[in-house]
Amino acid sequence: MTEPSLSTCLWFDTQAEAAARFYCSLFEGARITEILQKPDDPGQALAVYFDLLGQRYLALNGGSHYALTPAVSLGVHVDTQAEVDRLWDALLEGGVESRCGWLTDRFGLSWQITPRVLPRLLQTDTSGRVMQAMMGMVKIDIAALEAAARG
């Protein structure tokens, strides 16, 4: 018996394949594993299965009935400011920035680009300076967070 598996379904109007290809271009080892074509339109994908950072996703061209919202976001945890900057810049192209490391990409998917050091800094900061610094940021700045932690 095969163990159950879990995947996240991302609903798009018509841009599932373009979104999946873009997301896979951002992460090493990411790949599209299967594309199911629409039976009535062989040139258009119905569903695209892809893997990002060990997680399985289904991008579905479901039409305009539903739209992605910031109520669901993908969190990417990185080690360096260079990684924050690279992902932020790529995902923001055609998208909209928010605050505290959140943005919505050009396909409508919300992302959180978070340095791995942030939770530790927040947990050990009894003064609240790190939280205050983070709340004033759009893209997270690791050096500024570390400076806030030092006082």
Secondary structure as a PSIPRED ss2 file (coil, helix, strand):
# PSIPRED VFORMAT (PSIPRED V4.0)

   1 M C   1.000  0.000  0.000
   2 T C   1.000  0.000  0.000
   3 E C   1.000  0.000  0.000
   4 P C   1.000  0.000  0.000
   5 S C   1.000  0.000  0.000
   6 L C   1.000  0.000  0.000
   7 S C   1.000  0.000  0.000
   8 T E   0.000  0.000  1.000
   9 C E   0.000  0.000  1.000
  10 L E   0.000  0.000  1.000
  11 W E   0.000  0.000  1.000
  12 F E   0.000  0.000  1.000
  13 D C   1.000  0.000  0.000
  14 T C   1.000  0.000  0.000
  15 Q C   1.000  0.000  0.000
  16 A H   0.000  1.000  0.000
  17 E H   0.000  1.000  0.000
  18 A H   0.000  1.000  0.000
  19 A H   0.000  1.000  0.000
  20 A H   0.000  1.000  0.000
  21 R H   0.000  1.000  0.000
  22 F H   0.000  1.000  0.000
  23 Y H   0.000  1.000  0.000
  24 C H   0.000  1.000  0.000
  25 S H   0.000  1.000  0.000
  26 L H   0.000  1.000  0.000
  27 F C   1.000  0.000  0.000
  28 E C   1.000  0.000  0.000
  29 G C   1.000  0.000  0.000
  30 A C   1.000  0.000  0.000
  31 R E   0.000  0.000  1.000
  32 I E   0.000  0.000  1.000
  33 T E   0.000  0.000  1.000
  34 E E   0.000  0.000  1.000
  35 I E   0.000  0.000  1.000
  36 L E   0.000  0.000  1.000
  37 Q E   0.000  0.000  1.000
  38 K E   0.000  0.000  1.000
  39 P C   1.000  0.000  0.000
  40 D C   1.000  0.000  0.000
  41 D E   0.000  0.000  1.000
  42 P E   0.000  0.000  1.000
  43 G E   0.000  0.000  1.000
  44 Q E   0.000  0.000  1.000
  45 A E   0.000  0.000  1.000
  46 L E   0.000  0.000  1.000
  47 A E   0.000  0.000  1.000
  48 V E   0.000  0.000  1.000
  49 Y E   0.000  0.000  1.000
  50 F E   0.000  0.000  1.000
  51 D E   0.000  0.000  1.000
  52 L E   0.000  0.000  1.000
  53 L C   1.000  0.000  0.000
  54 G C   1.000  0.000  0.000
  55 Q E   0.000  0.000  1.000
  56 R E   0.000  0.000  1.000
  57 Y E   0.000  0.000  1.000
  58 L E   0.000  0.000  1.000
  59 A E   0.000  0.000  1.000
  60 L E   0.000  0.000  1.000
  61 N E   0.000  0.000  1.000
  62 G C   1.000  0.000  0.000
  63 G C   1.000  0.000  0.000
  64 S C   1.000  0.000  0.000
  65 H C   1.000  0.000  0.000
  66 Y C   1.000  0.000  0.000
  67 A C   1.000  0.000  0.000
  68 L C   1.000  0.000  0.000
  69 T C   1.000  0.000  0.000
  70 P C   1.000  0.000  0.000
  71 A C   1.000  0.000  0.000
  72 V C   1.000  0.000  0.000
  73 S E   0.000  0.000  1.000
  74 L E   0.000  0.000  1.000
  75 G E   0.000  0.000  1.000
  76 V E   0.000  0.000  1.000
  77 H E   0.000  0.000  1.000
  78 V E   0.000  0.000  1.000
  79 D C   1.000  0.000  0.000
  80 T C   1.000  0.000  0.000
  81 Q H   0.000  1.000  0.000
  82 A H   0.000  1.000  0.000
  83 E H   0.000  1.000  0.000
  84 V H   0.000  1.000  0.000
  85 D H   0.000  1.000  0.000
  86 R H   0.000  1.000  0.000
  87 L H   0.000  1.000  0.000
  88 W H   0.000  1.000  0.000
  89 D H   0.000  1.000  0.000
  90 A H   0.000  1.000  0.000
  91 L H   0.000  1.000  0.000
  92 L H   0.000  1.000  0.000
  93 E C   1.000  0.000  0.000
  94 G C   1.000  0.000  0.000
  95 G C   1.000  0.000  0.000
  96 V E   0.000  0.000  1.000
  97 E E   0.000  0.000  1.000
  98 S C   1.000  0.000  0.000
  99 R C   1.000  0.000  0.000
 100 C C   1.000  0.000  0.000
 101 G C   1.000  0.000  0.000
 102 W E   0.000  0.000  1.000
 103 L E   0.000  0.000  1.000
 104 T E   0.000  0.000  1.000
 105 D C   1.000  0.000  0.000
 106 R C   1.000  0.000  0.000
 107 F C   1.000  0.000  0.000
 108 G C   1.000  0.000  0.000
 109 L C   1.000  0.000  0.000
 110 S E   0.000  0.000  1.000
 111 W E   0.000  0.000  1.000
 112 Q E   0.000  0.000  1.000
 113 I E   0.000  0.000  1.000
 114 T E   0.000  0.000  1.000
 115 P E   0.000  0.000  1.000
 116 R C   1.000  0.000  0.000
 117 V H   0.000  1.000  0.000
 118 L H   0.000  1.000  0.000
 119 P H   0.000  1.000  0.000
 120 R H   0.000  1.000  0.000
 121 L H   0.000  1.000  0.000
 122 L H   0.000  1.000  0.000
 123 Q H   0.000  1.000  0.000
 124 T H   0.000  1.000  0.000
 125 D C   1.000  0.000  0.000
 126 T C   1.000  0.000  0.000
 127 S C   1.000  0.000  0.000
 128 G C   1.000  0.000  0.000
 129 R H   0.000  1.000  0.000
 130 V H   0.000  1.000  0.000
 131 M H   0.000  1.000  0.000
 132 Q H   0.000  1.000  0.000
 133 A H   0.000  1.000  0.000
 134 M H   0.000  1.000  0.000
 135 M H   0.000  1.000  0.000
 136 G C   1.000  0.000  0.000
 137 M C   1.000  0.000  0.000
 138 V C   1.000  0.000  0.000
 139 K C   1.000  0.000  0.000
 140 I C   1.000  0.000  0.000
 141 D C   1.000  0.000  0.000
 142 I H   0.000  1.000  0.000
 143 A H   0.000  1.000  0.000
 144 A H   0.000  1.000  0.000
 145 L H   0.000  1.000  0.000
 146 E H   0.000  1.000  0.000
 147 A H   0.000  1.000  0.000
 148 A H   0.000  1.000  0.000
 149 A H   0.000  1.000  0.000
 150 R H   0.000  1.000  0.000
 151 G C   1.000  0.000  0.000
